[in-house]
């Protein structure tokens, strides 16, 4: 009987030690951070309403936890011409998503543009609606968002002559927004991204196109080539309908 008791105690002790070792091993597993942060600096060549060189910076952050995804981005462009500041633009976006199912999600987004050289000094858009993920893998992402919203715009009155009567009023109107976002991981160190956003209302329709190619130099540093284009179907006299920016940037990933 004593031998049976000793064997039972030994067996239980062995099981406890094994369980403890397994628990310790599990706690050593690295859990991915829900945060993804990028800092970007680069050089730009402007075409369209201006032909010059400038410096740019960008800061973005994304938080992913469970069904929630939140991201924000801030871009700043500073242009010097003949040794003096000539143009300046700030763009800031924020969006929050909630997953309804494997492919569908609700979204709410805000985008603001403060500019000294585009068709509008201020251009703010608030929108909410439904998103659908056609693909969401490490190799390929394709998302479509559709929803109503509201737009506030102040026209670039400095580009309007005294005898012009268009774009003298502040725009405050309901809009409809559509966004198509895609990313392709072509190689282990090379990715291609494209983003198309259309915002349409009674006053005008704005189309934003962003294309970029990113080549990872290390795990934390990458070289990024980007081209962005903003198109308005109606603009004040003296302005072209499209403004485009090409940039070569150094990207830091945290």
N, C-alpha and C positions, 0 to 999 in steps of 0.2 A: 504493500500500500504506500509505504514511504517512497519507494522507487517511482511509483506512478505519479505521486504528488510532485516529486523532484522533476520528472520529465515534463509534467504539465507546466510547472513554473518556468522551466527552461524554454519550452516552446512559446509561451506567452511573451517572455522577455525578448526572444528572437523576433517575434512579430512586431513588438513595439519598437525595437531598434530599427527594423526595416521600414516601418511606417514613418518614423522620425527622419530617417535618411531620405525617404521619398519626398516628405514635406519640405525638407531643407533644399532638396534639388529643385522642387517646383518654384520655390521662392527666388531661386537664382535666375529664373527665366526673365529675359529683358522684355518689358512691356513697351510697345511703341508709344511715343509721345503724341498726344492729340493735337499738338501745335506744329505748324509748319510756317516758317518765317523766311522772307527773302528781302535782301537789300541790293539795290541795283544802281550803278553809275555808268554814264556813257556819253558819247558824242553824237550829235544830230546834224543832219543836213536838211533844211526846210525847202519845200517847193510849193508852188501855188501862189498864195498871196504874198509870200516872202521868199527870198533866196539868201540864205545866210547860214552861219554856224552857231551852235549853242551847246550848252551843257545841260544834262538832265539827271534827275534822281528819282528813285521809286522805292517805296516801302510797302510790303504786303504781308498779311498774316492770315492764317486759316486755322480754325478750331473745329475738330471733328470728334464727336462723342455720341455714341448710340445713334439715335435717329436724327440728331441735330447736326447741322453744318453751318458754320458762320465764318464769313471772310470779309476782309476790308483791304482797301488799297489806296495809296496816295501817290500821285505823280506831280512832279514840279519841273517846269521848263523855264529856263532863263536864257534870253538871247541878248547878245551884245553886238552892236553894229557901230563901226568907226570908234570903238573904244567906249561907247556909252550904252547903257541899258536901253534896248529898243522894244522888246516884247517880253511878256511873262504870262504863264498859264499854270493854274493848279487844277488838277482833276482828282476827285475823291469819290470812292464807291464803297458801299456797304451792303451786304446781303446776308439773309438768314434763311435756311431751308429746314423743312421738317419732312422726313420720309414717311409716306403713307403706305407704301408697299415696296416690293423688290425693285420697281422701276419708276414709280410715280412719287412726287413730292410737292409740297406747297412751298412757295417762296415769297419773300418780301424784299424789295431792293430799292436803293437810293443811289443816284449818281448826280454829282454836281461839278460844274465846270465854271471857273472864273478865269476870264481871258481878256487880253488887251489887243488881240489881233484877229480873232475869228468873227463870224457873223454876229455873235452875241457876246456881250460882256459877262452875263450870267445865264446859265442854262441848267436848271435843276429838274430832275425827273424822279418821281416816286411811283412805284408800281408793285403789284402783287398778283399772284395767279398760280397756275399749275405748271409743273415741270415734268418732263418724261426723259428717262435715260434709256436710249436705244442700246447703248453699250457702256459698261463701266468696269473695265478691267485695267490691269497695269499696262497692257499694250495699247489699248484704244478706248477713248472716251468720246461719246457723242450724246449731247444733251440738248433738248429743245424746251424753251420756256415761252408761255403765252399768258398775257393778262392785261387788264385795264390799269389806268393810273392817272396821274395828274402832272402837268408840266408848268413851270414858271420860267419865263425868259425876259431878259432885258436886251434890246437890240443895240448893236454897235453904232450909236448915233454919230460918232466922230467920222464915220465913213459915208454919211448921208449929206448931200448938199442941201442948201436952204430951200431949193425949189422942189425937192423930193418929198413925197407924201406917204411913202411906204415905210413900214417898220418903225414908226414913231411911237407906237403904243406898246406897253408891257403885255406880254402874253401870259394869260392864266386860263388853262383849259384842260379838259379831260383828254386823255390820249389812250392809244393801244400800243403795247410793247411786245415785240417778239425778239427772242435771243437764241442763236444757235452757237453752241460751244463745242469744239472738238480738239482732241489732243492725241497724237500718234507717236508712240515710242518706237521709232524706226530702228534704232540700234540701242545697245546698252548705254551708250554715251551720247546719243543724238535723238532729240525729240522735236516734233513739229506741232505747232498750235495755231488754231484759227478761231476767231470770235467775230460773229456778225450780229449787230443789234440794230433793229429798226424801230423807231418811235414815230408814230404818225398821229397828227391832230388836224384840226380845222385850219390852223395857221400855216403849217408846213410839215414836211416829213424829213427826219434826220436819220441818216444811215452811217453807222460807225463800223469800220472794218479793221481788225487787228490781226496781223500775221507775224509769227516769230519762229525762229529756228534756234535751238539751244544745244550747244555742244559742251558736255561736261569735261572740264580739265582735270579736276579732282572730285572727290565726293562732295565738297563744300563750295567749290568755285567753278563757274561755267562762263563761256562766252556766248552772248546772245545777240542775234541780229533780228531787228524788229521793224515792221512797217505798219503805220497806222494811218487811216484815212477817214476824214469826216466830211460828209456830203449833206447839204441842205438843198431841197428842191426850190426854195425861194430865199433869196438873199438881197440885201440892199444894193443899190447901184454902186458900181466901183469895186465890188467884191466878186471873186469867182465862187462857184458853188462848192468847190472841193478844196480842202486843205489836207496836205499829206506830210508825214514825218517819217524819215528813215533814221535809224539809230543803231550804233554798234556799242554794246553795253557789256560791262563786267558784272556778273551776277554772283552774289554770295548767299548761300543757302544755310539756314540754321535749323 
